Amino acid sequence: MSKRIPKKIKQEIALEKIKTLFKEASKQKDLKLANRYVDIARKTAMKVNLTIPRELKRRFCKHCYHYLIPGKNCRVRIHENKVIYYCSDCKKYMRYMLRR
C-alpha cells in the first residue's frame, strides 16, 4: 500500500507548479495559451485548498480569469491611493489599495 502524502507537502508542490505556470504565461505571446495557464494554476490551487500569492493574484482578471498584460489587454491607472486595473476583455475594473 502506498503512503498518503501530507497536505502541507501537496500544497508546497502545488505552489511551485503555480509559480511555474505564471512564469510560462508571462513568456507567452499567445494570449489564449497564457489564459489556459492561469486556468490550470487556479484549478490546481483550488484542488489543494491553497491561496494564490498576492503578486500572482494581481496578474489575472478576477471576473474573466484572463492573464493581464498591461498595454495589451489591460489598462493600469493610479487614482488617489488605489491602483485600478481595467480588463479590456470583460470591461470590468479591479481596485487595489496602495501600501503606505
C-alpha positions in Angstrom: 0.0 0.0 0.0 1.2 3.5 -0.8 1.5 6.1 2.0 -0.7 9.1 2.0 1.1 12.4 1.1 0.6 15.1 3.8 -1.5 18.1 2.9 1.4 20.6 3.6 3.7 18.8 1.1 0.9 18.7 -1.5 0.4 22.5 -1.1 4.2 23.2 -1.5 4.3 21.1 -4.7 1.2 22.9 -6.0 2.7 26.4 -5.1 5.8 25.5 -7.2 3.6 24.4 -10.1 1.5 27.6 -9.9 4.6 29.8 -9.9 6.0 27.9 -12.9 2.7 28.3 -14.8 2.6 32.0 -14.2 6.2 32.3 -15.3 5.3 30.5 -18.5 2.2 32.6 -19.0 4.4 35.8 -18.8 6.7 34.5 -21.6 3.8 33.6 -23.9 2.9 35.8 -26.9 -0.3 33.8 -27.5 -2.9 35.1 -25.1 -5.1 32.0 -25.3 -2.3 29.9 -24.0 -1.5 32.3 -21.2 -5.2 32.3 -20.2 -5.1 28.5 -20.2 -2.0 28.5 -17.9 -3.9 30.8 -15.5 -6.9 28.4 -15.6 -4.7 25.4 -14.8 -3.0 27.3 -11.9 -6.3 28.3 -10.4 -7.7 24.8 -10.6 -4.5 23.4 -9.0 -4.8 25.9 -6.1 -8.5 25.0 -5.6 -7.8 21.3 -5.7 -5.3 21.5 -2.7 -7.1 24.4 -1.0 -4.2 26.9 -1.5 -4.3 30.7 -1.6 -2.5 32.1 -4.7 0.1 34.6 -3.6 -0.8 38.3 -3.8 1.8 39.2 -6.5 0.4 36.4 -8.8 -3.3 37.1 -8.0 -3.0 40.6 -9.5 -1.8 39.2 -12.8 -5.2 37.9 -13.8 -8.7 39.3 -14.0 -11.0 38.5 -11.1 -14.0 38.4 -13.4 -13.0 36.5 -16.6 -9.7 35.0 -15.2 -7.7 36.1 -18.2 -4.0 36.8 -17.9 -3.4 40.6 -17.8 -0.6 42.2 -19.8 -0.6 46.0 -19.3 -0.9 47.8 -22.6 -2.1 44.8 -24.4 -5.4 43.7 -22.7 -5.2 45.7 -19.5 -5.1 49.4 -18.5 -3.4 50.4 -15.2 -4.2 53.7 -13.5 -3.3 55.1 -10.2 -6.1 57.2 -8.6 -5.8 58.7 -5.1 -4.5 55.7 -3.0 -5.7 52.9 -5.3 -4.2 51.0 -8.3 -7.0 50.4 -10.8 -6.8 47.6 -13.4 -9.2 47.7 -16.3 -9.6 44.4 -18.2 -10.2 45.0 -21.9 -11.6 41.5 -22.4 -14.5 41.7 -20.0 -14.7 45.5 -19.5 -14.5 45.3 -15.6 -12.4 47.1 -13.0 -10.3 45.7 -10.2 -9.2 48.1 -7.5 -6.3 47.5 -5.1 -5.2 49.7 -2.2 -1.6 51.1 -2.3 0.5 50.3 0.7 2.0 53.1 2.7 
